[in-house]
Amino acid sequence: MALFVDVILPLPLDSLFTYTVQDNPDDVKQGCRVIVQFGKRKYYTAIVVNVYEGEPKEGIKEIISVLDREPIVFSTQLEFWNWVSSYYMCSIGDVYKAALPSALKLESETLIAKIDGFEKKSEFTPTELKVYYALPDNEAVKISELEKQLKISNIIPYVKSLVDKGAIEISEDIRNNYISKKRNVISLAKDFSERELHLFIDILQRAKKQQQLLMEFLRIREEASDIKLFSIDKKELSDKTGIASAIIDALVDRKILKQTQEEISRFNYGQANPEASNTLNAHQQEAYNKIQSLFNNKSVVLLHGVTSSGKTEIYIRMIAEAIARGQQVLYLLPEIALTTQITERLKSVFGNKLSVYHSKFNDNERAETWTTLVSQGEGRVVLGARSAIFLPFSDLSLIIVDEEHESSYKQQDPAPRYNARNAAIVLANIHKCKVLLGTATPSVETYYNARNGKFGLVTLTKRHDEIELPEIVPVNTKELKRRKQMKSVLSPPLIDKMKIAFSDGKQAILFQNRRGFAPLIECKVCSWTKYCDHCDVSLTYHKGQGVMVCHYCGATYRIPDVCPNCETPTLDVVGYGTERIAEEVGEVFPDASIARMDLDTTRTKRAYEHIISDFESGKTNVLIGTQMVSKGLDFDNVTVVGILNADGLLNYPDFRAHEKAFQLMTQVSGRAGRKNARGLVLLQTANPQHPIIKDVVNNDYENFYDTQIAERQLFRYPPFYRLISVVLKARDERVLEEASRHFAQILRESFGENVLGPTKPPVARVQSLYIRNILLKVEIQASPQKVRDAIKYYKEYLFSQPDFKSVLIQFDVDPLV
């Protein structure tokens, strides 16, 4: 009998691939990484899914090597990966690539070399001889280099034959990207006697600095609990004694001290301190008790609490209880900026029981969090953005999804295009644990499930310390413009309130959901506007960089001196982005310190921390941002919030536009007056009578929900129907048009009038690929598996036609737009 393994490769392929195991079969386990050859010259790190015995078969390759003694991927994760692959209609390889940190996916270059002392016992073919004699005597070379040198298109079979004959060996030069963090540790070179130590001090009479260092080292050692095993960090020793590290090196050279390297964690959050958590007030305690009661018969509970009602304190209480039981908690947040602020709060309570995981951490930091969970698995809380759902949990008892309504939980590109909130509920079902969804503005689908009894529902209607919700005042910009009082994007009432706030030592937040300086540059004479060469979208002007940027493909363009169309120097900016608003605020308030929080200013991990800490400490007077500033940030000193263009949120061709507008405006408003005094929100709009504006002003979520749910039912949208967006792309627009029409036509054979399209999206070309969209509405009662099988069948049928092989098809299940 032979031993086989089925593995997942980090490639967009649906299948598992089978390999044989010849050496050390006991080392291969489900969830371990192995190096395998796939294709002629490619080597990949694969994850073992199945291990089994069977009759020997020809043509099945052997694994090259086993990288792990114990699994680094658990069976519960593999079950979850399979669900993500199936539900979101992507390959299992796509899920593997998204789940595992890059540092745990190794790179390899295959080297081959002659074996010393080889004695030829069988004949070589002419090509084998050619390969063997092309190898240098004492050096390993890459197979790819040998292929180029000998001009043999497929050299692998000859290399394998020479390996089998014992003439050459494969040296797999594996470069492991994961580098553990280490520190230099100083200890005595050996267990010296007291007499020997005194002798060293006498010998060092002429080297006063070395003598002083040794005496200080021995003094510190005497104060340690275990003298024999005492060691100290090299930098700490230098700091404590005030003596340079070169003097330490001199004592190491003399063999009195020794220096070793010790692996340490990149994350040191200190000791846990449960006393640092706040006592729940009466409203919070009541909500907490109700959540616990509902968890007796509900797996998912929605905590609908107004902004600043203290939902985080309830989360901390529940996390502390889980950790006390030795269990794990996953705390999901939608935005990295938010994890920056919450991290400080959780560190003070849970210390090194806290792990943080998101994309702004480098590969080694993410790999360390992964390996810590695999090796330790003790009760701890993991705080992370959406990708944290893929971590290796062994005893998960609670998943908290804070700001559950946020669109940031939905992955867009590349696949898998999962929604972390929905996926977290499935993950919890696999682990048999509970899910707590928290928000001030629930998504329509979540609130529908709560109102209909699928989820438990708990409400918190009072702010912490009984602070009133902010006063929201609409500012009629249309009327102000008619009176010629709007000289910039800042209305006179907003400027007046900001002046009062600054004079009282308070702060302001301004919200504009567009980054850059201006959305476009336009010619005043002929209305020429520059579009991206690769995408059908106008360019955004970034004044600080002095360029025009495409926000779809990232291409940058020089700003012309004159209009290329009419050759007149009449180019001007149109509209406002965060960069331009910051400039105008600076002109109106020259003494104010201004910060921006948008994609341009938060590209690094530390950028978030600096912006937030400066605003928290009062170094910054005004924070201007995109939707990043709406997501649960907690600032004590903000009394004024300005929503600069509410109409831009409402007037968008999307069935969720009003839902997103209500959520954004309510959440941004909630940043005002969180401590000590009631806040003020100035909501600039040309249409103060719009129903959504009225609901925001009145903080009337129930009325907003009732209106939206009625429209959703009437027009067959979620939660009454599921949506699957089919995106077709091709370089040839004519081929794409024909393929999309044909695909929509064959889909209608099964789904009838529930197939909408094909349509051109607002941006119909991105990165030189033309785009067409087909939207499929599926009855909620329909079998998801049968729907997916039918769509895949039609996809294969489309690709069976030679004209359409160049077309790319992507599926987005439960799209947000």
N, C-alpha and C positions, 0 to 999 in steps of 0.2 A: 504493500500500500504506500501511496505517496501522500505528502502533506501539501495542501493547497491553502492559499489565502486570497480572499477577494478584497480589493483595495479601492479607495477613493483617490483620484488624481486631482491636483489643483488646476483643472482645465474645464472649460464649459462643455462637459460631456455628461450625458445622462447615465451611462452605464457604469457598473463596477467592473474592474478588470482583474483577471485571475493570474496568479503567479505560483510557482512551486517553491518550497523551502527544502534545502538540502542540508545545510549546516545548522547546528544548534536549534532544532525545532522547538525545544522547550522555551526559548527566548521570545518566541513570537506570540503575542496576545492581541486580542481585540483592543483597539484604541492606541496601539503603539505606532510609531512612525518607522517606515522602512524606505530604503532607497531602491527604486526600480528603474529599469530601462524601458522607455516608451518611444517607439519610433526607431529610426536608424541610429541617431546619435544623442538623443535627449535622455537625461536622467532627472528624475523627480522624487521629491519627498511625498510618499503616499501614506494614507491612514488605513490601517488594517480594520476591516469590518467583520469578516468571517474567517475562521480558521477551521479546517476540516480535512478529513482523510478521504482518499478516493483512489480509483485505479489509475496507474500512471498513464499520461497522455503525451503524445508528441506535439511539438510546436509551442509548448508553454514555457515562457522564460522563467528563470530563477530570480528571486530577489537578490539585490547586490549586498545589502547589509541591513542590520536591525539597529535603530538608533536609540531605542528606549528599552530599559529593563522592565519598567512598569508603564501601564497606559497613561497617556497624557490627555486622552479624550475618553470620557465616560460613556457607558451604554445609553444613559438618559440623554446625553448630548446627541448621539447618533440618531436616536429616535426623534429628537427635536429637529435635527438637520433634515431628516427625511420628510417631516411634515412641512417645513419651510419650502423645500424643493417642490413638493407636490402642490401645496396650496398656492404658492406664488409663481408656479409654472416656470421654474428655472432648473438648471442642472444641479445635481448634488455637488459637482465640482465647483460651481459658483458659490454655493453655501460654504464649502470648505475654505475657499479663498477668503471669503468675508469673515469667517469665524476665527481662524487661527492667526495670531500675530505674525507678521512677516519674519520676525527674528526666529520663529520656530519652524519656518519653512526654509530648509537649507538650500544652498547653491552648491553645485558640484561641477568639477571639470575632470573628465576622465583621462588619466595618464596611464601609459603603458611603458614597460621597460623589459629588457632582456633579463632572464634569470641566470645569475652567476653559476658556473659549473654545469650548465645544461649539456646533457649527452643525448644526441639524436638517436631515437630508437625506432622511428617510423619515417616514411618518406614524406617530403613536403611537396605540395603542388608548386608549379612555377610562380603563381601569385603569392603563395605563402612565403616562398624563398625571398621574393622581392620585398615583402613587408618586413621579414625578419632581418635581412641585411641592411635595410634602410634605417634600422634603429641604432642609435649610438650605444657604445658599450656600457657606459656608467652613468646614464642619464635617462630620466623618464620624459616622454614627450606626449603632447595631447593627440588623441586620435584624429581630431579635426585637422591639426597641422600636418599629420602624416598623410591624410586623405588628399590635402592640397598638393603636397610634395610629390606624391606618386600618381596623382590624377586618377584615383580609383573612386568611382561614384558611391559605392557601398562597400566600405572596407570592414564593417562589423563582422560579417561571417568569417572572414579570414583571421581577424584578430581572435575571435572566439575559438576557432580551430587551433590556433597556435597556443592559446591558453590551455585548451584541453590536452594538448600534446606536451605541456610542461615547458614550452620554450620561452614564453613571456608571461608576465603577470600584470594584472590590472591594479593600478594604485589609484584608488578613488580619493582624490584630494578634496575632502569635504570642508567647506568653509562654513562654520556655524556662525550665523549672524548674531546669535545671542551671546553677549559678553556680560558676565556678572560683574557687579561693582565690588571692588576690593579696597582694603586699607592696609597701610604698612603698620605692623605691630612690633613693638620692641620688648624684649624680655632678656633675662640673663642667658648667656651662651650655653651654660649648663648649670647643674645644681652645685654651685661653689660652696665650700665651707666658709665659716666666719673668718677663719685665719687667712684663707685665700683672698677674700674680699678686702680685708685690711691691708694685705700685701699689695693688691692692685692700687689702693689709695696712696700707699707710700711710693710705689713706682711712678705714679703720675704727678709727683711733686713739681716737676718742671713743666708739665702741661696743665696749667692751673684751670683752664676752662674745662678740660676733660675730667680733671679731678672733681671739680665742682658739680659737673653734670652727673657723674657716677654717685656722688654723695646724695644729691637731690633725688636721683632715681631710687636709691636704697631707702631714703626716708619715705618716699611715696609708697614704696613696696611694703614697708613696715606697717602702714595704715590699712593695707588691703586685708580682706577677710581670708584669702588663701594665698600665703606668701609663695609657696612652691609653684603654683600655677599662674603667678602674677604676670600680666603683660599690659602694655599701655599703648594707645594710639601714638604714632610718632609725632604727629602734629600737636596732639594734646600735650605730650611731654615737652616739646619745644616751647609751647605757649606757657606752660606752668613754670618752667625753669627760666624762661627768657633767654635760652641759649640756642644758637642756630643749629639747624639740622645737620650741617656739615660736621659739627663736633660729635653728634650722635654717630654719624658714619665712621668717624675716626675710631670710636670705641668698638664699633662692629668690626672694623678692620683688625683691631687688636684681639679679636675673639673674646672680648669681655661681655659685650652685648651681642645679641643676634636680632636680625630683622626678618620677619616672615610676613606673608600676605594672608589676609583673612577676608573671606567673602562676607559682605554686609548688605543689608537691605537699602534700596534707594529711597525708601519711604520710612521716615522716622517721625511718627506723630506723638511720641511720648506715651506715658501711662494712661490707662483709662481712668476717668474720674466721673462716676455716675452722679456725684453730688452737683456737677456743673449743669445738669439739666434743670429746667424751671418746673415748678409745681404747676399743674394744670389748674386753670380757673374753673369756676362752676360750669360754664358753658362747654368748655373743652372736656371736662370730666364727664359730663352728660353724653357728649358725642362719642367719647372713647368707650364708655359703657355700652352704648347702643351698637357700636361697631363690633365689639366683642360678642355681644348677644347675637347679632346677625350672622357672624361667622359660624355659629353653631349649625346653621342650615343653608348658608349661602357661601359660595366659593369666592365671589367677587362683591365688593361693597364700594359704592361711590360716596365719597365725602365731599358734599357740595357746600363749601364754606366761602363766605365773602372774602375779598382781599383783606389781608392783615388780621384774619380771625384766629391765627395761631395754629394752623394745620401742621406746621413743622414740629411744634412741641408734642402733638399727638403722635406723629411719626416716631419721634425720638423715644417716647415712652414705649411704643410697641417694639422698636428695635432693641431697646435695652432688655426687655423681657425675653425676646428670642435669644439674644446673646447669652443671657443668664442660663438659659436652658441648653446652651452649647450648640445652637442652631445658627443658620446663615440667613441673611436678609439681603435682597437686591433692591436698591433705591435708585430708580430711574428718573433722570431729569432731561428735559428736551434740549438744553443749551449748555455749552461748555462754560459760558459766562456765569451761569447759575451754579454749576458745580463748584466754581471757584469760591463763591460766597458761602455756600452750604458746607463746603469742606471745612472751613474754619470753625463753623458751629459744631460739626460732628467730631472734629479732632479734639475739641475741648472736653467732650463727653466720653468718646470711645477710644481715643489714643490710637495705639497700634492695632486695635481691633478693626480699624478702618482701612479699606483699600479703595483707591480711586482709579477709574479706567475710562479713558476716552481718547479720541484721535489726535489730540494735541500732545499727548505723551509720545515719546519716541519709542522705537521698536523694543529696545531693551527694557524700558519701564513697563510696557504692556506685557512683555514676556515674563517679567518677574512677578507681576500680579497673577498671571496664569499659573506659573509653576508653584507659587505660594499656595494657591487654592488647591492644586493637585496634591502637593506634599503634606500640607497641614490640615486643611479641611475643617478646622475648628470653627466654633461660633464666631462669626465676624460679619460686618456690614460692608457691602460693595456698593459704592456710589459711582454711577456712570451714566454716560449718554447711551443712545440706542444700541450700540454694538456690544454693550455689557451683557445682553441677554444670551450671548454665545459662550460665556465663561463656564468653566468646569465646576459646577456646584455639586456637592455630595450630600448636603443635608439642608436643603432650602426650605424655610418655613413660611416666608412672607415675601411678596413682591409689592413694593410701593411704586406706583406710577404717578409722579407729581406733575401738575399741569397737563393732565391726560388729554386735553383737547388740542394740544400743540401739533401743528403740521410737521415740525422738525422730527417727530418720531417716525415719519415715513421716509424710508430710503428711496431716492429717485434713481440715480445711476452710480455705479453699474448694478447689475443683478447681484443678489436677490433684492427685489423691490418690496421689502417687507415693511409692515407697520409694527413698530416695537411694542406699542400698547396692546394690539390684538395678539401678537405673538407671545407676549408675556402671559396672557391668560391661558394660552395653550401650554406654555412652559410650566406654569403653575399646576395645570392638570396632570402633567407627566410626573411632577414631583409631589403631587398630592398636597399642595400648600395653598395659601390664601393670597388674594390680590386686593390691595386697597388703591382705588383710583381717587386722586384728589385734584380739585380745581374750583375756581370761582365761577367759571363759565364752561360748563360741560359741553362736549360735542353733542349734536342732536342725536346721534346713534346711541351714545352712552346713556343719555338722559331717558331716551325711549326705553332702553332695556331696564333702567332703574324704575321708571314709572309703571312698567308692565310686570314687575316682579322677578325678572331674570336676574338682576343684580339687587343687592340691598341698597338702601338709600338713607344717608344721614345728612342732616343740614346743620350748618353753623351760620346763624344770621347776624351775630354780634361781632364787632371788631374787638381785638384785644384791648383791655383797659377801657372798654365802653367808648372808645373814640368813634365819632360819627364817620360815616362814609363821606368821601369828598363831595363838595358841591360842584356839579358839572353845569357850566354856563355855555350855551351855544353862542358863537360870535358870527353874525351874518356878514360874511365877506362880500357877498353880492351887493348889499346895501352900502357897505363901506366903500367899495369901489365906485359905486354910482355917485357917492358924495365926494369922491376923490380923496378919501382919507387913508386908503391902503397904499402906502408908499413902498412897501416891501412885502415879503411873505409874513412878516410879523405885524399883527393887527395892533392898533393903538391900545385897546384894552389889555392885550397880552403884555405889551411893553410896560404899561403902567403897573400891572401886578408884579411883574418881575422886578421893577425898581423898588417897590415896597418890600418885596421878599429880600432883596440884596441889602437894603438898608437895615433890615432886622437881623441880618446875619444868616438868612435862610438860603436854600438852593432851589434850582428849577431844573426840570427835565423837558426837553422838546423832542417830539416824535415826528419823524418824517420817513415814510417807508421807501426811501430811495437813496442809494448811496451815490458818491461822486459829486461833482460840482453842479452839473446841469444835465438833464436827460438828453439834450442834443444841442448841436450848433447849427444855426440856420442863417441863410442869406436873407437880409431884409429886402432885397430888390427882387430876386427871382425865386425865393423860398427853397433854394437848393439845400439838401441835407445829406451828409455823408452816411452811407450804409456800409456794413461790414462786407468785405469781399467774399467771405465764406458763409455768412449767415444773412437771412433776410430780416435784419434788425438794424435800427439806427444806433449810432455810437454814443456812448456817454462821455461827457467831457470831464476829465480829472485835472483840475488846475494845478494841484500840488506836483503832479508828475509831468504836467505840460503835454499831455497826450489825450487822444480819444481812444476809449477802450470798448471792445465788444464784451458784454457781460455774459455771453453764451459760450464763446470759444476762447476768450481771453486775449485775442489779437489786439495789438496796439497800433495806432496810426498817428502820423505827424499832423499837426494842425496847419492848414494852408494859410498863407498870408492874405490871399485874395480868393474870392469865390471861383472855383474851377469852371463853373458854368457860365457866369456872365462877366468874370474877370474884374469885379469891383471889390474894393476893400470894405465890404459891408456885412461881414460875418458877425453874428451875435449869439449869445447863449439864450436858451429858452428853457424855462422851468427851474426847479430847485431840487438839489440833492443835499445830503447832510453837509458836504464840504462847503457849499455856497451859503447854507444857513449859518454855519459856524463863522464865516467871514462877515455876514451881515450882523450877527449878534455882537461880534467884536467891534463893529463900527458904532452900534447903538450903545454898547456897554464897554468902552475901551479899558476899564479897570478890571473887568471880570476875567476870571480864569475859565477857559472853555475846553471841554474834551468831547471827542466824538467816539461813539461805539458803533462800528459797522464792520463789514467784512474787510475793508481796506485797513482799518486800524487794529484789527485783532487777529492778524495772521500767525502770531506766535503765541505759545502757551503763556508766557509771562505778560503779554500785552493786556490780557483780560485782567490779571491780578493788579497791574499797575493802575489801569483806568478805574477799577472798582475801589481799590484801597485809597487812591487820591480823592475820589468823590466822597467816600465814607468819612475820611479824616477832615474834610472841609477844604482841602487844597484847591478843589475845583468848584466853581460856582454854578456852572451850567453843564449838563450832560445832554448832548444831542445825539440821537441814535435812531436806527431802524428798529424793526420788531424785536431785536435783541434786548432793548430796554423794557419790553413789556412782560418779560418772562420771569415773574416771581422775585425780582430783585428787591431787597429790603434796605431802604435808606431812611434814617431817622429824621433828617433835617430838610426834607423836600416838602415845600408847601405849595408850589405852583407847578402844574403840568400843562404844557401846550400841545394840543393835537393840531398840527398845522394844515393838514389837508384831508379832512374826513371824506370828501367826495371821491378822492382817488381810490379809497378803499371800497366804496360802494359801487362804483361804475366799472365793473369788471365782468366779462362774459363767462361766468362760472356759476353753477347752481349753488355753490357754497359761499359765494361772494358776501352775502349778507351775514351769514354765520361768522365768517372770518372777521368781517368788519366789526360786528358786535363784540366778539371776543377780544380783538386787538384794542379797541377803544376802551372797553371795560377794564382790561388788564393794565393798560398804560395809566388809566385814571387811578387805579389802585396803588400806584407808586406814591401818590400824594397824601400827606397828612397821616402817616402811619404811627407816629408817636406824638404825644403831647397836645396837638391841636388839629382841628379839621382842615383838610387840604382844599385847594381850589383847582379845578380843571377848566381850561378855556378851549372849547372845541370849535375850531374854525371850519365853517361850512357855508356853501351858497344855498343850502336847502335845509334850514332848521326844522321844517315840518316833516321831513322824511321819517317814516315810521321807525326805522332802526335808530335814528338819532334820538327820537323820543324815548325809545326803550332804554337806550344807554343813559340818557339824562335822568330817567326815573329808576334806573337800576332794576328794570322789570324783566328779569330773565324768563319768567313764566309766560308773559305775553309774547315775547320774542319766540319762545319755543313753540307755543300753540300756533302761531302764524306759519312758522317754518315747517312744522310737521304736517300741516294741512296741505301746503304746497308740494311737499315731497310725495305725499300719498297720491295727490292728483296727477302729478307728472311722472310717477313711477321712478323715484329715486330712493337711495338708502334712507331709512332702514327697511323699506318695503321691498326693495330690489337690490341685488348685488350688481356691481359694475365691474366689467373687465375692459380695459382700454387696450386696443391692439394698435401698435405703432409700427408702420411700415416705412423703411428708409431705402433710398437708392441714389446713385449718382446721376442716373439718367431719368429725368422727370417723366418722359413719355412712357418708359417701361414701368415706372412706379405707378403712374396713373392707371395704366391697364391692369397691373397686378392687384392694386387695391380695390378696383371695381370688381374684378373677378373674385377676389377673396370675400368681399362683402356679399356678393351674389351667392356663393356656395355656403356661406354661413347662414344665409336666410333660409336655406333648405331645412335647417334644424331649428333656427331661432326666430324665423319669421320677422314680424315688425319690431321685434326687440333689438334688431341690428340697425344702428344709426351710422350713416356715412357711406363711403369715405368722405372726409372733409379735410380742408386745408387748415392747419392750426394757425393762430395769429403770427407765429414765427415759423414759416413753412420751409426754411432751409437752415440747417445748423452744421457747421464744419464741412461744408460743401456737399452735404447729404440732404436731398429733398425729403419731405416728410408728409405722410398722410395718416389720418387717425380714423379708426373705426371704434365705435363704442357699443358694447354689448351689455344689454340689461337682462339680468337673469332673475327669475322668480325666486323668492327666498326659500321656497319649498323644494326647489330643484336640487338634485344630487350634485354637489360640487365635483365629484370624481367623474361622473358621466359628462358633465359640461366640459371639463378639461380634456377628457379623452376625445370628445367630438372635435374640439378646437384643434388639438394636435393632429387628428386624422386629416382635417381640412388643410392644415399647414403642410403636412407631408404631400398631400395631393397637389397643392400649389407648386411646391418645389420639384415635383416630378416633371413639370413642364420646363423645358430647357430655357425658354425666354425669361423665366422668373428666378433663375438660380442666383442672380446677383442681388436680389432684394433681401434686405435684413428685416426680420420680424421680432419685435419685443412685446412682451405681455406685461401689463401693469394691473394686478388684481387689487380691487378696492382703491382705485386712484383717488387722489384728493382734488384733482382738477379735471 
